Amino acid sequence: MVTNAPPEFYAAKKKFEEAKTVEEKLEALKEMLRTAPKHKGSSNLLAWIKKRNFYI
C-alpha cells in the first residue's frame, strides 16, 4: 500500500489476516479504520476497509 500508514495500522492488518472468527475480524477491521490515515491518497484503502466491514 502506498498510503504511508502508521505501524499500528499494519499490526491491525496482521490481526485481520490471522483472525479465525468473524468477531476477531470485525474488531481488527475497526482498529484498521481507527488507525488508517484520512487523506485523499488513502480513499481506496478506506473504501476497502468499509466494504470488508459490510460483508462480515
Number of C-alpha atoms within 10 A of each C-alpha: 6 7 15 11 15 11 11 14 20 14 14 22 18 13 18 21 11 12 15 10 9 11 11 15 21 17 16 23 22 17 18 25 21 13 17 22 18 14 9 8 12 17 13 11 18 16 12 13 16 15 11 12 16 9 6 10
